[in-house]
């Protein structure tokens, strides 16, 4: 699935939190309804079987409780997507990324699905369907997450190229799969942020660190031999460090329309003055292949910054599909970040200055990010409000997901008339939710209670429900006024 990811180190965020956010986007021509759930230890399977590939494995005992954002229709498996476990370790999986022919020839992806009527002796490997369920309940740090998933990839293989983030209060790690059985991972520098569209992104890797101190780099055990045997390193003066984007990634015309413009827009938002972003003398443009993987932002990053950029459609550039002026041929030239196929946005915030029991927040939004609201919720809970968890195949305003889908379709059709109402809603919903969090934080400091956190989440859901239904009415009115059969004369 196409997605966009932002990772923020603790020294780059506004309050010292680590931040990890990702849009999950459906493939073209399909929407995947999503929901937010809590998986209790008693609900975690002891033996797991993948729906897509029939891969089977025994799972460790004593899993942790964790949140997840699975598919509302489970015909293709769980697809847990993103969550936080009881040890305040978060995971988001996955960002589909790119590769090249040399890598896929040297280490082919494993079989995705057994042939019809013929289950092979060795079923296919694991992938986005499986990762959160197989990893998140069993890790107590971000680094442990890298190690557990890396071991599974080496043992079982994967059927797709993916990027996966792990996060705790101190560190954020980014893992990229290489072919069917190899992988690399790099720690996000504390003072930096990372912006990832659907491409292999890491642009520097230090083998001496990966096989020595392991402070900032980790990888599959045979990576040096794999690199040498297949002549994958393309740096002119490579030693024990190299550029993985050159070795493992893609350099395609499709990247220049689909991937690099998103990274360009995100980087220019957080670093507007560090580079020349436009014009004939620019350092970088929307089709640049060498955009930096990690940068120090020009100011500290907030959740509302992340929501804005993961909702963006190239505002302020000629490429905005909603633009009212400029060259028509350029509008919609590049794939937006906030696209019609956004399923959800999850932003996990691990706050270092609060007790373990309530330091983790999970901000969530559903549907097209241009028109939805991002709301904060406590992650260390046993239950989730029905409004967030009851997503199924039926379109209903009893579901936060489906209500946002309706709003997006109506507001897009009447964008200029509806955009002001949408912006007011987005700010009001986020502010109302955060106000409840701040008040409950103060109460939790005196009397720690999971029930209080669950009640706070329920209050946030109800506040947001009222605001969301009000917005639905407003955009319905505007879209109705824009219908093609409209006629100005009133005849009663």
C-alpha positions as CSV (number, residue, x, y, z in Angstrom):
1,X,0.0,0.0,0.0
2,X,1.3,3.5,-0.8
3,X,1.9,5.6,2.3
4,X,3.9,8.6,3.6
5,X,5.9,8.6,6.9
6,X,7.4,11.3,9.1
7,X,9.8,10.4,12.0
8,X,11.0,13.0,14.6
9,X,13.9,12.6,17.0
10,X,13.4,13.8,20.6
11,X,15.6,16.9,20.2
12,X,13.7,18.0,17.1
13,X,10.2,17.8,18.7
14,X,8.5,20.6,20.6
15,X,8.4,18.9,24.0
16,X,11.2,16.3,23.8
17,X,8.8,13.5,22.7
18,X,9.7,11.1,19.9
19,X,7.2,11.3,17.2
20,X,6.3,8.7,14.4
21,X,3.5,9.3,12.0
22,X,2.3,7.5,8.8
23,X,-0.6,7.8,6.4
24,X,-1.8,4.4,5.2
25,X,-3.2,4.8,1.7
26,X,-5.1,2.2,-0.3
27,X,-4.0,1.0,-3.7
28,X,-5.7,2.8,-6.6
29,X,-9.3,1.8,-7.1
30,X,-9.8,0.4,-3.6
31,X,-10.5,1.7,-0.1
32,X,-9.6,-0.3,3.0
33,X,-11.8,0.7,6.0
34,X,-9.8,0.9,9.2
35,X,-10.5,0.9,12.9
36,X,-8.6,1.5,16.2
37,X,-8.6,-1.5,18.7
38,X,-6.8,-2.7,21.8
39,X,-5.5,-6.3,21.6
40,X,-5.3,-7.8,25.1
41,X,-2.9,-10.6,25.9
42,X,-5.7,-13.2,26.0
43,X,-6.7,-12.1,22.5
44,X,-3.2,-12.5,20.9
45,X,-2.9,-15.9,19.1
46,X,-0.3,-18.4,20.3
47,X,0.0,-19.7,16.8
48,X,-0.2,-17.4,13.8
49,X,-1.2,-18.1,10.2
50,X,-1.0,-15.6,7.4
51,X,-4.1,-15.3,5.2
52,X,-2.2,-14.1,2.1
53,X,0.7,-16.5,2.2
54,X,-0.3,-19.3,4.6
55,X,3.0,-18.8,6.6
56,X,2.6,-20.3,10.0
57,X,4.7,-19.8,13.2
58,X,4.5,-20.2,16.9
59,X,4.5,-17.0,18.9
60,X,6.3,-16.3,22.1
61,X,4.4,-16.6,25.4
62,X,3.3,-13.7,27.6
63,X,2.5,-11.0,24.9
64,X,2.0,-7.4,25.9
65,X,-1.2,-5.5,25.5
66,X,-1.1,-3.2,22.4
67,X,-3.2,-1.0,20.2
68,X,-3.5,-1.6,16.5
69,X,-5.3,-0.2,13.5
70,X,-6.5,-3.3,11.6
71,X,-8.7,-3.6,8.5
72,X,-12.4,-3.2,9.2
73,X,-13.0,-6.1,6.7
74,X,-10.6,-8.9,7.5
75,X,-10.8,-10.9,4.2
76,X,-7.0,-10.4,3.6
77,X,-5.9,-10.8,7.2
78,X,-5.3,-8.4,10.1
79,X,-3.0,-5.6,8.7
80,X,-2.4,-4.2,12.2
81,X,-0.7,-1.1,10.7
82,X,0.3,0.9,13.8
83,X,0.1,0.9,17.5
84,X,1.7,1.2,21.0
85,X,2.3,-1.6,23.4
86,X,2.1,-1.6,27.2
87,X,5.8,-0.8,27.5
88,X,5.4,2.4,25.5
89,X,7.0,1.0,22.4
90,X,5.4,2.0,19.1
91,X,5.5,0.5,15.7
92,X,4.2,1.5,12.3
93,X,4.2,-1.0,9.4
94,X,4.5,-0.5,6.6
95,X,5.7,2.1,4.0
96,X,5.9,0.3,0.7
97,X,9.3,1.1,-0.8
98,X,11.1,0.6,-4.1
99,X,14.0,-1.6,-5.3
100,X,15.8,-2.4,-8.5
101,X,16.4,-5.4,-10.7
102,X,19.9,-6.2,-9.4
103,X,18.6,-6.6,-5.8
104,X,15.5,-8.6,-6.7
105,X,17.6,-10.9,-8.9
106,X,20.2,-11.5,-6.1
107,X,17.5,-12.0,-3.4
108,X,14.1,-12.5,-4.9
109,X,11.0,-11.7,-3.0
110,X,9.3,-14.9,-1.7
111,X,6.0,-16.2,-3.1
112,X,3.1,-14.0,-2.1
113,X,0.2,-16.4,-2.4
114,X,0.1,-20.2,-2.9
115,X,-1.0,-21.2,-6.4
116,X,-4.7,-22.0,-6.8
117,X,-5.4,-25.5,-5.6
118,X,-1.7,-26.1,-4.9
119,X,-0.2,-25.1,-1.6
120,X,3.6,-25.2,-1.9
121,X,5.8,-27.2,0.5
122,X,7.2,-23.9,1.9
123,X,4.5,-21.2,2.1
124,X,5.2,-17.6,1.3
125,X,6.8,-15.3,3.7
126,X,5.5,-12.4,5.8
127,X,4.6,-8.9,5.0
128,X,2.5,-5.9,5.9
129,X,-0.4,-8.1,6.8
130,X,1.6,-9.7,9.5
131,X,4.3,-7.4,10.9
132,X,2.5,-5.6,13.8
133,X,0.9,-8.8,15.1
134,X,4.2,-10.7,15.0
135,X,6.4,-8.1,16.5
136,X,4.7,-5.3,18.6
137,X,3.4,-7.5,21.5
138,X,6.9,-8.9,22.2
139,X,9.3,-5.9,22.3
140,X,10.4,-3.6,25.1
141,X,12.4,-1.1,23.1
142,X,12.6,0.2,19.6
143,X,15.9,-1.5,19.1
144,X,14.4,-4.8,20.2
145,X,11.7,-4.3,17.5
146,X,14.4,-4.0,14.8
147,X,16.1,-7.1,16.0
148,X,12.9,-9.2,16.2
149,X,11.6,-8.2,12.8
150,X,15.0,-8.5,11.3
151,X,15.3,-12.1,12.5
152,X,11.9,-13.0,11.1
153,X,12.8,-11.5,7.8
154,X,16.0,-13.6,7.6
155,X,14.1,-16.7,8.6
156,X,10.8,-16.4,6.7
157,X,11.5,-13.8,4.0
158,X,9.0,-11.2,2.7
159,X,7.0,-10.8,-0.4
160,X,7.3,-7.0,-0.7
161,X,9.8,-4.2,-0.1
162,X,8.8,-2.2,3.0
163,X,9.9,0.4,5.5
164,X,9.0,0.0,9.2
165,X,9.4,2.4,12.1
166,X,10.0,1.6,15.8
167,X,9.9,4.1,18.6
168,X,10.3,4.4,22.3
169,X,10.9,7.4,24.5
170,X,14.6,7.7,23.6
171,X,15.0,6.4,20.1
172,X,13.3,6.2,16.7
173,X,14.5,3.5,14.3
174,X,13.7,3.0,10.6
175,X,14.1,-0.5,9.0
176,X,14.1,-1.1,5.2
177,X,13.8,-4.5,3.7
178,X,16.2,-5.5,1.0
179,X,15.0,-8.1,-1.4
180,X,13.4,-11.2,0.1
181,X,15.6,-11.8,3.2
182,X,17.9,-8.9,3.8
183,X,17.4,-5.6,5.7
184,X,19.1,-2.5,7.0
185,X,18.1,-0.1,9.9
186,X,19.2,3.3,10.9
187,X,18.5,5.3,14.1
188,X,17.0,8.7,13.4
189,X,19.4,11.3,14.8
190,X,17.9,12.9,17.9
191,X,18.0,16.4,16.4
192,X,16.6,15.3,13.1
193,X,13.4,14.5,11.3
194,X,12.9,12.0,8.4
195,X,10.4,12.3,5.6
196,X,9.6,9.1,3.7
197,X,7.5,8.7,0.6
198,X,7.2,5.3,-1.2
199,X,10.8,4.8,-2.0
200,X,13.9,3.3,-0.4
201,X,15.1,6.3,1.6
202,X,18.3,5.7,3.7
203,X,21.1,7.5,2.0
204,X,24.1,6.7,4.3
205,X,25.0,3.4,6.0
206,X,28.1,2.6,8.2
207,X,29.0,-1.0,8.2
208,X,31.7,-0.5,10.9
209,X,29.0,0.7,13.3
210,X,26.5,-2.0,12.3
211,X,29.1,-4.7,13.1
212,X,30.7,-2.9,16.0
213,X,29.1,-0.5,18.4
214,X,25.6,-0.8,16.8
215,X,24.8,2.7,18.0
216,X,23.1,4.0,14.9
217,X,23.1,1.2,12.3
218,X,21.9,-2.4,12.3
219,X,21.5,-4.9,9.4
220,X,21.2,-8.6,8.4
221,X,24.1,-10.7,9.4
222,X,25.5,-11.4,5.9
223,X,25.0,-7.9,4.4
224,X,28.7,-7.2,3.5
225,X,29.0,-10.5,1.7
226,X,25.6,-9.9,-0.1
227,X,26.9,-6.4,-1.2
228,X,30.2,-7.7,-2.5
229,X,28.9,-10.8,-4.2
230,X,26.3,-8.9,-6.2
231,X,28.3,-5.7,-6.9
232,X,25.6,-3.6,-5.3
233,X,27.6,-0.6,-4.0
234,X,27.7,2.2,-6.6
235,X,29.5,4.9,-4.7
236,X,32.6,5.9,-6.6
237,X,34.7,5.9,-3.4
238,X,32.9,3.5,-1.1
239,X,34.7,2.0,1.8
240,X,32.9,0.7,4.9
241,X,30.2,3.2,4.4
242,X,27.9,3.5,1.3
243,X,24.7,5.0,0.0
244,X,21.9,2.4,0.3
245,X,19.6,4.4,-1.9
246,X,22.0,3.9,-4.8
247,X,22.6,0.2,-3.9
248,X,19.1,-1.0,-3.2
249,X,16.7,1.7,-4.4
250,X,15.1,2.8,-7.6
251,X,15.8,5.7,-10.1
252,X,12.6,5.7,-12.2
253,X,10.5,8.2,-14.0
254,X,7.6,7.0,-11.8
255,X,9.6,8.2,-8.7
256,X,9.7,11.7,-10.1
257,X,5.9,11.9,-10.3
258,X,4.9,9.7,-7.4
259,X,7.6,9.8,-4.7
260,X,10.2,12.5,-4.7
261,X,7.7,15.5,-5.0
262,X,6.2,14.5,-1.7
263,X,9.6,14.4,0.0
264,X,10.5,17.8,-1.6
265,X,7.3,19.4,-0.3
266,X,7.8,18.0,3.2
267,X,11.4,19.0,3.4
268,X,10.8,22.6,2.2
269,X,8.0,22.9,4.8
270,X,10.4,22.1,7.7
271,X,13.5,23.7,6.2
272,X,12.1,26.6,4.1
273,X,15.4,28.7,4.4
274,X,18.1,26.0,4.4
275,X,18.0,25.3,0.7
276,X,16.8,26.9,-2.5
277,X,13.8,24.8,-3.4
278,X,12.6,26.5,-6.6
279,X,13.9,28.0,-9.8
280,X,16.8,27.4,-12.1
281,X,19.4,27.8,-9.4
282,X,17.7,25.6,-6.9
283,X,19.5,23.1,-4.7
284,X,16.6,20.7,-4.9
285,X,13.4,20.4,-7.0
286,X,10.3,18.1,-6.9
287,X,12.1,15.6,-9.1
288,X,15.5,15.5,-7.3
289,X,16.8,12.0,-6.6
290,X,19.2,13.2,-3.9
291,X,16.9,14.7,-1.3
292,X,18.3,14.2,2.2
293,X,16.9,11.3,4.2
294,X,17.4,13.2,7.6
295,X,17.6,16.9,8.3
296,X,17.7,19.2,11.3
297,X,14.5,21.3,11.1
298,X,14.7,25.1,11.3
299,X,12.3,25.0,14.3
300,X,10.9,22.3,16.6
301,X,8.1,20.1,15.2
302,X,4.6,19.7,16.6
303,X,1.8,17.3,16.0
304,X,-0.1,20.0,14.1
305,X,2.9,20.4,11.8
306,X,2.8,16.7,11.1
307,X,-1.0,16.8,10.4
308,X,-0.6,19.7,8.1
309,X,2.1,18.2,6.0
310,X,0.6,14.7,5.8
311,X,-2.6,16.4,4.6
312,X,-0.9,18.6,2.0
313,X,-1.7,18.8,-1.6
314,X,1.1,21.1,-2.7
315,X,-0.5,24.3,-1.3
316,X,1.4,27.4,-2.4
317,X,2.9,25.7,-5.5
318,X,1.7,25.4,-9.1
319,X,1.0,21.7,-8.5
320,X,-2.0,22.1,-6.1
321,X,-5.0,20.3,-7.7
322,X,-7.3,22.8,-5.9
323,X,-5.5,25.9,-7.1
324,X,-7.6,28.8,-8.3
325,X,-4.8,30.4,-10.4
326,X,-1.6,29.5,-12.2
327,X,-0.9,27.2,-15.1
328,X,-3.6,24.6,-15.4
329,X,-1.3,22.0,-16.9
330,X,0.7,21.9,-13.7
331,X,-2.2,21.3,-11.3
332,X,-2.2,17.7,-10.2
333,X,1.0,17.0,-11.9
334,X,2.4,15.2,-8.8
335,X,0.9,12.7,-6.4
336,X,-0.3,14.6,-3.3
337,X,0.4,13.5,0.3
338,X,-3.2,14.1,1.3
339,X,-4.9,12.0,-1.3
340,X,-8.4,10.5,-1.7
341,X,-7.0,7.1,-0.8
342,X,-5.8,7.9,2.7
343,X,-7.2,5.3,5.0
344,X,-5.8,6.6,8.3
345,X,-3.2,8.8,9.9
346,X,-1.5,7.5,13.1
347,X,0.9,9.7,15.0
348,X,2.4,8.1,18.1
349,X,3.9,10.5,20.7
350,X,6.0,9.1,23.6
351,X,6.3,11.8,26.1
352,X,9.5,11.5,28.2
353,X,8.5,13.8,31.2
354,X,5.5,11.8,32.3
355,X,5.0,8.5,34.2
356,X,5.0,5.3,32.1
357,X,1.3,4.7,32.7
358,X,0.2,7.7,30.6
359,X,3.2,8.9,28.6
360,X,2.0,7.4,25.3
361,X,-0.5,9.2,23.1
362,X,-1.8,7.9,19.8
363,X,-3.2,10.6,17.5
364,X,-5.6,9.2,14.9
365,X,-7.5,10.4,11.8
366,X,-9.5,8.5,9.2
367,X,-10.2,9.1,5.5
368,X,-8.7,11.7,3.3
369,X,-6.4,13.9,5.4
370,X,-7.3,17.1,3.5
371,X,-10.7,17.0,5.2
372,X,-10.3,15.1,8.4
373,X,-9.2,15.9,12.0
374,X,-6.3,14.4,14.0
375,X,-7.3,13.7,17.6
376,X,-5.2,12.5,20.6
377,X,-6.0,9.5,22.7
378,X,-4.3,7.7,25.6
379,X,-2.7,4.4,24.3
380,X,-2.4,2.7,27.7
381,X,-6.0,1.5,27.9
382,X,-8.0,-1.7,27.7
383,X,-10.9,-0.4,25.6
384,X,-11.4,2.0,22.7
385,X,-14.6,4.0,22.1
386,X,-17.0,2.4,19.7
387,X,-17.0,5.4,17.4
388,X,-13.4,4.6,16.6
389,X,-13.5,0.8,16.6
390,X,-16.8,-0.2,15.0
391,X,-15.7,0.1,11.3
392,X,-17.1,-2.5,9.0
393,X,-18.3,-2.8,5.4
394,X,-21.5,-0.9,6.1
395,X,-21.3,2.9,5.5
396,X,-22.7,4.5,8.6
397,X,-22.3,7.8,10.5
398,X,-21.9,5.6,13.7
399,X,-18.3,5.1,12.5
400,X,-15.6,7.9,12.6
401,X,-14.0,6.3,9.5
402,X,-17.1,6.3,7.4
403,X,-18.3,9.7,8.5
404,X,-14.9,11.1,7.4
405,X,-15.2,9.3,4.0
406,X,-18.5,11.0,3.4
407,X,-17.1,14.4,4.4
408,X,-14.1,14.0,2.1
409,X,-16.2,13.1,-0.9
410,X,-18.7,16.0,-0.3
411,X,-16.1,18.6,0.6
412,X,-13.9,17.8,-2.4
413,X,-16.8,18.3,-4.7
414,X,-17.4,21.8,-3.2
415,X,-13.9,22.6,-2.1
416,X,-13.9,26.4,-2.3
417,X,-17.3,26.6,-0.5
418,X,-16.4,24.0,2.2
419,X,-12.7,24.6,2.9
420,X,-13.2,27.2,5.6
421,X,-15.6,25.0,7.5
422,X,-13.2,22.1,7.3
423,X,-10.3,24.1,8.6
424,X,-12.4,25.4,11.5
425,X,-13.4,21.8,12.3
426,X,-9.8,20.5,12.2
427,X,-8.6,23.0,14.7
428,X,-11.6,22.8,17.0
429,X,-11.5,18.9,17.1
430,X,-7.8,18.7,17.8
431,X,-8.0,21.5,20.4
432,X,-10.9,19.9,22.2
433,X,-9.2,16.5,22.4
434,X,-5.9,18.0,23.6
435,X,-7.7,20.0,26.2
436,X,-9.1,16.8,27.7
437,X,-5.6,15.2,27.6
438,X,-4.0,18.1,29.4
439,X,-6.6,18.1,32.1
440,X,-6.4,14.4,32.6
441,X,-2.6,14.5,32.7
442,X,-2.9,16.8,35.7
443,X,-5.4,14.5,37.3
444,X,-3.3,11.4,36.6
445,X,-0.3,13.0,38.3
446,X,-2.3,12.9,41.5
447,X,-4.3,9.6,41.0
448,X,-3.2,7.3,38.3
449,X,-6.1,5.4,36.8
450,X,-6.7,3.4,33.6
451,X,-10.4,4.0,34.0
452,X,-9.8,7.8,34.0
453,X,-7.8,7.5,30.8
454,X,-10.6,5.4,29.2
455,X,-13.1,8.0,30.3
456,X,-11.0,10.7,28.8
457,X,-10.8,8.9,25.5
458,X,-14.6,8.4,25.6
459,X,-15.1,12.1,26.2
460,X,-12.8,13.0,23.3
461,X,-14.7,10.6,21.0
462,X,-18.0,12.2,21.9
463,X,-16.7,15.8,21.5
464,X,-15.2,14.9,18.1
465,X,-18.4,13.0,17.1
466,X,-20.5,16.1,17.7
467,X,-18.1,18.3,15.7
468,X,-17.8,15.8,12.9
469,X,-21.5,15.4,12.4
470,X,-21.9,19.2,12.4
471,X,-19.3,19.4,9.6
472,X,-21.0,16.6,7.7
473,X,-24.2,18.7,7.6
474,X,-22.3,21.8,6.5
475,X,-20.4,20.2,3.6
476,X,-23.6,18.3,2.6
477,X,-25.4,21.7,2.3
478,X,-22.5,23.2,0.2
479,X,-22.3,20.2,-2.1
480,X,-26.0,20.2,-2.6
481,X,-25.9,23.9,-3.6
482,X,-23.2,22.9,-6.2
483,X,-25.2,20.2,-7.9
484,X,-25.4,20.4,-11.7
485,X,-29.2,20.5,-11.6
486,X,-29.2,23.6,-9.4
487,X,-31.5,26.5,-10.5
488,X,-31.6,29.9,-9.1
489,X,-35.3,30.7,-9.2
490,X,-37.2,29.7,-6.0
491,X,-40.6,28.4,-6.7
492,X,-41.6,27.1,-3.3
